[in-house]
Amino acid sequence: MTEAVFYVFAVAAILSATLCILQKNPVYAALWLVSTMFSLAAIYVLLNAQSIAAIQVLVYAGAVMVLFLFVIMLLNLGHAESDIRGPSTVAATLVIVGLLAIELVTLFQYTPRQLASELSQWPTFTDPKTVFVAGQLTQQESAARGVVAAVAAPLFQVYLIPFEITSILLLVAIIGAVVLAKRKV
């Protein structure tokens, strides 16, 4: 049953992402992107990653998409007179989708047993702990402090400066959008 629900949300995510790419109106494209983010959040819940699903909904589907819609409407992009999308863009999209489908079929045929046999043939990768050291450390830390603390600690200790640089970059983007919109008025 869980697998069927997973496939329903996966198909919904793929369809809404495709519609996001193929939309001519940027507001509708942003709304389809919100639908994609909600589908991904549902998939995270199915994978027992409720905290990541909550972050997906609050941060990406909520705050970032509101920011995107604000900038789109502030720049008045909804009234574009011409659009570069045409038959060539649809053809390129179909080629990319076809290549991704071939890759997914190939990966679906690749089993964990094949991966294990290939890794065991390499002399330096015989012990799984040497291959997945970071994974082992993450599991130990999440078992000791919880999943949210395991994500929050590196974010606000090790990666604090990149986190703040990203927030400043978003602030500069908003200020730039306001300045561009003021010039047109």
N, C-alpha and C positions, 0 to 999 in steps of 0.2 A: 504493500500500500504506500509506504514512504517513497519507494522508487517511482511509482506512478505520479505522485504529487511533485516529486523532484522534476520529472520530465515535463509536467505541465508548466511549472514555473520556469524551467529552462527554455521551453518553446516560447513562452510569453516574453522572456528577457530577450531572446534572439529576434523575435518579431518586432518588439518595440524598439530595439536598437537599430534594426534595419529601417523601420519607419522614421526614426530620428535622423538617420543619415540621408534618407531620400526626401525629406520635407523641404519645400521651398521657403516656407514661412519660418523664421527663426524662433518665434514664440511657440509654434506647434512642435518644432524640433526639440526645444527645451522641455516641453511637457511630455513628449515621448521619452526623453532621457530620464525624467522623474519616474515614469512607469518602469523603465529598465532598472532603476535603482531600487524600487520597491520589490521587483521580482528577485533581484539579487539578495535583498534582505531576507526574503522568504526562504531562499535557498540556504542562507547562513543559519536560519533557525532550524531548518531540517538537518543541518550538519552539527547541531548542538553548539553553535557559536552565537549564543543569544546576545552577548555584549557587543560583538562585531556587528550583528544585525541592528542593534539599537544605535550604534555609532553611524552605521550606513544611513539609517532613516533620519536621525537628528542632524548629522553634519552634512552629508552629501545631498540627500533628497530634500532636506529642510534648508539649511543655511546657504550652502553653495548654490543650489538651484534658485533660491530667492535672489541671491546676488546676481546670477546669470540673467534672470528675468528682469531685474532692475536695470542692469546695464543695457540689455537689448531694448527695453522700452525707453530708457533715457536717450539712447542714441537713435531712436526711431528707426530701427532696422526692419520693422514689420512692414514697411511700405516700399520695399525694393522694387525698382522699375524693371530691372533685368536680372536674370539669374543665369549662372554659368552651367547649371545642371541641364543636361540634355541626353540624347541617346548615347553619346560617348561615355558619360558618367555612369549611366545605368549599365552599359556594357562592361565598363571597368569594375563596377560593383559585382556584377555576376561572375566575372573571371576570378575576383578575389574570393567570393563566396565558394566557388567551385574548388579553388585551391585549398581553402580551409576545410571543406568537406572531405577532400582526399586525405588531407593530413589527419583529420579526426578519425576516419575509417582506418588509416594505418596505425594510429595510436590505440584504437580500440582493439586491434588484433594483437597488440604488444602486451603480454601478460607479465605479472610480477615475477613469475617463475623464470621468464626469459631475462628479466632485469637482474635477478639474483644470480643466474648462471653467468651472465656477462660480467658482473661485478666480482664474482668469485674467481674468474680467470685472470683478473688483473692482480699482480702481486702486492701492490700497495693498498688495495682496498678490500682485504679479506675480512677485517673486523668492521661490523656496521658502525661501531662507535667512532672509528677513524673517519668514516664517510660522513656521518651525520652528527658531528660533535655539537654543532649549534642547536640541533633539534633535541639532543639529550639535555643540554643545559636549559633550554626553554621549558622542557617538560619538568625538570627538577624545580625550577623557579616557580612555575605555575602551580605545582603541587604544594610548594612551601608557602606561597603568599597569595595564591588565587590568580585567576586569569587576568582580571582587570589590573591588578597591581603589577603583574608581569609585563603588561603592555605599557602601563603608565610610568613605571620607574625608568625605563630607558628613554621614553619620550621626553620626560621632564628633567632628566639628569644628563644622559649622554647626548641626546639630540635636541637639547633646549635651544641652542643657537640656530640650527637649521629650521626649527619650528618657528622661532621668532622672525627669522628672515622671510619665511613663507608668509607669515601674517603681515609683515611690512610690505611685501610685494603685492599682496591682495589689496592693501590699503592704497598703495600707489596706483594700482589699476583702477580703483574706484575714483580716485581724485582725477586721474587722466580722463576717464569717461565723463565726469562732470565738466571738466575744462573743455573737452571736445563738444559736448552738448551746448555749453554756454556760447561757443563761437558761432554755432549755427542759428542761435536765436537772435 
